[in-house]
Structures are given as C-alpha cells and as structure tokens.
Amino acid sequence: MSKRQRRHDVPTANAVARGLNILAVRNAELAQRYMAYKGVPEQVIARVLLDPQRRRPLTPEQSVSEAIVPLSARDVW
C-alpha cells in the first residue's frame, strides 16, 4: 500500500464513512453538512459526494460501526 493510501486521520475517515451512510439513506445536503461539521476538508467532501465508489474501502472497525443503517423518514410509520 502506498503512503498516500494509508489512513493517518481515523476521525476524518470515520466521518466520511458516516457521511456516505447518510448519503445512502437521506441526501447529499445532509451528508455534506455532517462531514463539514466533523471537520472533513471541503475537497474531500466534494470528491466523495461526486463519486462515492472511489473512496477507500471501509476498515473492519468502520464496517461494524456502519452496519446499522438508520431508517429513512418514509420507512417510519
């Protein structure tokens, strides 16, 4: 793995993972607001929102923390 691909900023990686989870169940605006609130750099937010498949794979820890997907508003009765 190249130096560029190593994760040195775990809180940012976790915020991006959670932001993409929000994107999947809600919308890009909420995902962007969450990541900005967590201090993710704007260029990273733009990149992952434009092409989520290009982001690094989740770590095993992130996979566990993101395994529970919140219900969208229309799923609640």
N, C-alpha and C positions, 0 to 999 in steps of 0.2 A: 504494500500500500504506500502510495506516495505521501510526502509530508503534507501536501495540500489536502489530502483526503482524511487525515487523522482528525478526530474530534478533540479539540482543546477546550472548547467552550460548551460544556454539557448543559448549563441552564438555557443557552440560546438554542441548542439542538432540541431540547425538550419543549421549548416554547414553539418552535417551528412544527414539531410533531403534533402538538396540541392544536396549533393554528390550522394545520391541514385536516385534522379531525373535525374542527369547527367548520371548515370549508365543505367537507363532505356532507355534513348534516344540516348546515344552515346556509351561509352565503359568504361571498368574498369580503364584503364590507366588515362583517363581524370578525372574520379570521384576521383581516388586516389590522383592525383595532386591537384585538387581543395581542397579536405579535408586537405591535408598536408599543403597547402598554408594558410588555415584558422586556422591551429594550432591544428587540431584534433590529438590526440595521435595515434601513429602507430599501437598499439594493437587494438584500436577501429576501425581504418580504415580496418585492416585485417579482423577483426571479421564481420563487416557489409558487406564487399565485398564478403566474403566467404558464408555468409548466411543472406541475407538482410531481410528475413522474421522474424528473431529472434530479430530485433531491436524493441525498444519501439514504441508503436503507436504514430502517429503524434498528437500534440495538435491541438485544433481548429484553433489557430493562424497560425501554420505551414501548416495546410491543405489549408487555404486561400492563403498563400504566395506561395505554391507549386501547386496551382490549374492550372496555365497556364504552359503547357508543351511546351518547345521550339521545333520548327520543326527540324527534323534531316536534314542533308545535302541533302539526296536523295529526301526529300519532297519539296525542293525548286526548282522551275523551272525557 
